[in-house]
Amino acid sequence: MALLPLSANFDGDIAALLVAVDDQDTAEVVGRKIAAHVVGHRVPDRAAPIRVRHEGRVLPPGQPVGEAGVGPLDHVEAFFDES
């Protein structure tokens, strides 16, 4: 378990964020951590799961981000999956 600072944004938001996560946090947890700074503040909440994209690939919700190849200061994008 190691601290993993990430550059992040939430789809529809205007701000880039620096979010501290753990490398063993799942993509679902990382999405919630990003959303905590944005959803209900600058982006309206929706009844849809939150997903995380890294280098164009949507990460499986249960996969730890460290195992998915996400490294320190990599950029990730969180978004509502309304499919």
For each residue, the residues with C-beta under 8 A, 3 or more apart:
1: 22 23 24
2: 22 23 66
3: 20 21 22 23
4: 20 21 22 23 25 65 66 70 71 72
5: 18 19 20 21 72 73
6: 18 19 20 21 30 65 70 72 73 74 75 76
7: 16 17 18 73 74 75 76
8: 16 17 18 19 34 75 76 77 78
9: 13 15 16 17 34 75 77 78
10: 13 17 34 35 37 38 39 43 77 78 79
11: 43 77 78 79 80
12: 42 43 79
13: 9 10 38 42 43
14: 42
15: 9 38 42
16: 7 8 9
17: 7 8 9 10 34 37 38
18: 5 6 7 8
19: 5 6 8 30 33 34 37
20: 3 4 5 6
21: 3 4 5 6 25 29 30 33 65
22: 1 2 3 4 25
23: 1 2 3 4 64 65 66 70
24: 1 64 66
25: 4 21 22 29 30 33 64 65
26: 29 30 61 62 63 64 65
27: 30 31 51 52 59 60 61 62 63 65 68
28: 31 32 49 50 52 61 62
29: 21 25 26 32 33
30: 6 19 21 25 26 27 33 34 52 65 76 78
31: 27 28 34 35 50 51 52 61 78
32: 28 29 35 36 50
33: 19 21 25 29 30 36 37
34: 8 9 10 17 19 30 31 37 38 50 52 76 78
35: 10 31 32 38 39 50 78
36: 32 33 39
37: 10 17 19 33 34 41
38: 10 13 15 17 34 35 41 42 43 78
39: 10 35 36 43 44 45 50
40: 43 44 45
41: 37 38
42: 12 13 14 15 38
43: 10 11 12 13 38 39 40
44: 39 40
45: 39 40
46: 80 82
47:
48: 80 81 82
49: 28 61 80 81
50: 28 31 32 34 35 39 78 79 80 81
51: 27 31 58 59 61 78 79 80 81
52: 27 28 30 31 34 58 59 65 76 77 78
53: 56 57 58 59 76 77 78 79
54: 57 59 65 68 69 70 74 75 76 77
55: 69 74
56: 53
57: 53 54
58: 51 52 53 81
59: 27 51 52 53 54 63 65 68 70
60: 27 63 68
61: 26 27 28 31 49 51
62: 26 27 28
63: 26 27 59 60 67 68
64: 23 24 25 26 67 68
65: 4 6 21 23 25 26 27 30 52 54 59 68 70 76
66: 2 4 23 24 70
67: 63 64
68: 27 54 59 60 63 64 65
69: 54 55
70: 4 6 23 54 59 65 66 74 76
71: 4 74
72: 4 5 6
73: 5 6 7
74: 6 7 54 55 70 71
75: 6 7 8 9 54
76: 6 7 8 30 34 52 53 54 65 70
77: 8 9 10 11 52 53 54
78: 8 9 10 11 30 31 34 35 38 50 51 52 53
79: 10 11 12 50 51 53
80: 11 46 48 49 50 51
81: 48 49 50 51 58
82: 46 48
83:
